[in-house]
Amino acid sequence: MGLRSHGEGPSGGTAQPPGAAAPSPGSLAAAQAGLIGAGMLPVVGAFAGGVDPALVARGADRLRATLGPRGRARGDDARLALDPVPVLGPLFVAELDRVAKDVPWVALFLDTFERTGPVLGTWLRDLLAGERYGPLPGNVVLTLAGRDRLDPACWSEWSHAVADLPLEPFTEPETRHLLTARGVVDEPVVQDVLRLSGGLPVLVSTLARHPGEPNTAGATAVDRFLKWEDDPARRAAALACALPRRLNQDVFAAAVGDGTDAAELYGWLRTLPFVGERDDHARYHDVVRAPMLRLQRTGSPQRWREAHTRLADACAAWAADAGPDVSPHELWEHENLRALRLEELYHRLCAAPATAVEDALRDGIGACTEGAVQARRWARAVTEAGEDTDDLPLRRLGAACLEALDDPARSVVGVLDLLVARVGPDHRAHALAARGRALYDAGRYEDSLADFDRALALGPSPRAYTGRALAHRARGDLDAALADHDRAVGLATRKARPLAHRGETHRRAGRYAEALADLDRVVGLDPAWVWPRASRAQVKHALGRPAEALADLDLALGMDPDHLWSLVRRAQVRRALGDTTGALADLDRARAVAPGDPWVLGERGEALRAAGRPADAVAAYTAALALDPGYAWALGSRALAHEALGDTSAAVADLDRALALDPGYAWAAAQRDRIAGSNQEPEPNSEQNHT
C-alpha cells in the first residue's frame, strides 16, 4: 500500500530518503511482521510485497512520537503485527499528504481489480470517504484496472467521480512511441514486438523490457499472470489449457490429461480473470494466451507436440462419434463437424506444421465449398497456427487467403486460386471442382466449365458432373446439363444431391413428370432437406395441383421459417389460389429476410397487381428495378401495371426496354404487339412465368 517504490540502493540495501533516521529495531520487527501477515492474505500479498518495511517502521516511530508515551506501548507493536490496516491506513494517508504538497498529481494504480476488489474494496471506500484514515489530498487520482465494471451496489455514491475508460490495444504508433521511450529502436526488434504483442499493453511493456528476448519476456509475463496461484496442479492446468483455442469441460480434460478432478479444476479455471466466456465456450484472453503458448513451445518442443496431438486426436474422435458416415470432403457441410474439424486442424498444424499442411489445404477446399464465411474461419485457423508455432509458410498462406477474402473481386475464387496452385495431385481434382462451383456462383460460367472439364479429366466425380451440369444449365444448354446430371446420378453412392439438381433442371426444362419422379425420391431419402421439397411444390403447382404444392411449402417453412425461396413460392401459390393477403404476408416476411433482393420486390408487385392495386404494384416493380436495372422480368410485369392504370405509352416503353435487355424475351414481344397493335385487354394467362 506504500506510495514509494521498494528498490535497491547502490550498496544493495534498502534505499532511504536522505537524512532519514534509522527505524527502531522494535518498530522494524513489528512492521515486517505486519507486512508478512498482510502478505498471507489473497491478493493483498502483492501490495504488501511492494511496501518498504523500513518506511512503515519509521512512520510507526513518528506516530509514537506524536501520541506520546502511551503510543510506545508494546501492545501497539502487537496490534501492528496482528491487524496492520488500522495502523498503516493513517500512515498511508499522511505520506500521501506529504508527497502531494510537492507534486501536481499523485496517481495510485490497482490492477486485476476483479480479484483484489473483494478484499480491498471496503478499504478503498473507507480511504476515499476520509473519515477513518483522514481526508485524501485533492490531487490524488485512483485508477482501478479490471475485467469488470465497478459494482454499482457498492460504488454508487462515487459514480459522480468515476470515469470508465476501456483499455484497447495500442495502435502501431503508440507501440512504437513506448518502445522508443524504452530505447528499443532496432527495426527488426520493433517488428517482432508488433507481431508478438498484438498491441496488448502488458505484453508490449514486457517485451520492451526484454528486447530481442521474447522467450524471457514470455516467461516473465506468464509469471505475472499466475503469480496468485501457488498450487502446482492448478498452475500446470492453467498452462495446459492455453493450448486450445476453445474450452469446455471435455476439452479441458483432454488438455490436462488423466489423474485430475476435471470438474473441480475447470470450475476454478473459469474464475481466472483472463478466462472469458464466448458463445458456448470459454477462451483465454490473447494477452495471456500468447506468452503461455510461446513459453511451452520453446520450453519443451516435445511436450508441445504431444499435447497438441492429444488434443487433435480428441477432436477427431468426437467428430467420428458425431458423424460416423461422413467423408472428409463432406465434413464442412455440417456445423458441429466443421467446428470440431477446425480445432483438429489447428492442433495438427501446431504439432507438425510441415506434415499437416496438405490436409490443411484439403480442408481449405471443403471450407470454400461452403462459402466465404467458412473459408474465413479456415484461413484464420491456419493463420493462428502459423502465429502460435512461429511458422512462416503457414503465416503467409493464411495471410494470403485472408487478403483474397477481403477483396470482393477475388473472394472465395481467389482463395481457391491459391489452393489449386499448392495442393497435391490427390486433391487437385477436388480443388478444381470447388473453384468451378465458386466461378459458377460468381456468374463466370465459361470459366466454371473449364475448371469442371479439367477436374473431370483427372477422374470421374459426381460432384464435378453436377457442377458442370449447373454451368450448362446457366448457359441455357439444358440437354448438356441433363446428360451430366445422368452421369452424376449413375456414379453417386449417395444419390439425394445429384437427384435434387437433376429434378430442378427437369423442372426448368418443363419436364414436370421427370422432375416430380426425381424430387419424390429426394424427399424420400432426405425428408428434412428444404429446397427439394420447395422445388417439388413448384412442380405440383405447374401441374395444376396447388393444394398439394401449398402443403409441401408449409412443411418446408415449418422446418426453416426463413427459407426465402419457399416464402416466395408459397406467395405465388397463395396468389394463384386467390389468397392475396396471405401472399403479401409471405412477401413481407421474405422482404425482412432479404431486404435488398429485387426478386422479392418484383413478386410483391405481382401480388399487388393481382390484388387490384396497380399503382402500388408499379412502385414495387420500380423499387426492384432500382436494385437491378437489368431485371427484364420486372419491366415486363410493370408494363401490365402501367396498362391497368391506362398508361399504354409507359407500358410499351417498359416492354421495349425489356426486349432491348433480352431480345429473345418472347412473352414481352407478344405483350408489346398486343398493346401497341390492337390495344386489347390483357389475355387471362398473360402473367409471365418467373423461374
Sequence and secondary structure as in RCSB ss.txt:
>XXXX:A:sequence
MGLRSHGEGPSGGTAQPPGAAAPSPGSLAAAQAGLIGAGMLPVVGAFAGGVDPALVARGADRLRATLGPRGRARG
DDARLALDPVPVLGPLFVAELDRVAKDVPWVALFLDTFERTGPVLGTWLRDLLAGERYGPLPGNVVLTLAGRDRL
DPACWSEWSHAVADLPLEPFTEPETRHLLTARGVVDEPVVQDVLRLSGGLPVLVSTLARHPGEPNTAGATAVDRF
LKWEDDPARRAAALACALPRRLNQDVFAAAVGDGTDAAELYGWLRTLPFVGERDDHARYHDVVRAPMLRLQRTGS
PQRWREAHTRLADACAAWAADAGPDVSPHELWEHENLRALRLEELYHRLCAAPATAVEDALRDGIGACTEGAVQA
RRWARAVTEAGEDTDDLPLRRLGAACLEALDDPARSVVGVLDLLVARVGPDHRAHALAARGRALYDAGRYEDSLA
DFDRALALGPSPRAYTGRALAHRARGDLDAALADHDRAVGLATRKARPLAHRGETHRRAGRYAEALADLDRVVGL
DPAWVWPRASRAQVKHALGRPAEALADLDLALGMDPDHLWSLVRRAQVRRALGDTTGALADLDRARAVAPGDPWV
LGERGEALRAAGRPADAVAAYTAALALDPGYAWALGSRALAHEALGDTSAAVADLDRALALDPGYAWAAAQRDRI
AGSNQEPEPNSEQNHT
>XXXX:A:secstr
  SS   B TTSSB   TT     HHHHHHHHHHHHHHHTSTTHHHHHTTS HHHHHHHHHHHHHHH GGGG HH
HHHHHHH HHHHHHHHHHHHHHHHHTTSS EEEEE  HHHHHHHHHHHHHHHHH SSS    TTEEEEE  SS  
 HHHHGGGGGG          HHHHHHHHHHTT   HHHHHHHHHHHTT HHHHHHHHHSTT HHHHHHHHHHHH
TTT   HHHHHHHHHTTS SSB HHHHHHHH SSS HHHHHHHHTTSTTEEEETTEEEE HHHHHHHHHHHHHH 
HHHHHHHHHHHHHHHHHHHHHH TT  GGGGGGSHHHHHHHHHHHHHHHHH HHHHHHHHHHHHHHHHHT HHHH
HHHHHHHHHHHHHHT HHHHHHHHHHHHHHH TTTHHHHHHHHHHHH  HHHHHHHHHHHHHHHHHTT HHHHHH
HHHHHHHT   HHHHHHHHHHHHHTT HHHHHHHHHHHHHH SS HHHHHHHHHHHHHTT HHHHHHHHHHHHHH
 TT HHHHHHHHHHHHHTT HHHHHHHHHHHHHH TT HHHHHHHHHHHHHTT HHHHHHHHHHHHHH TT HHH
HHHHHHHHHHTT HHHHHHHHHHHHHH TT HHHHHHHHHHHHHTT HHHHHHHHHHHHHH TT HHHHHHHHII
III     TT      
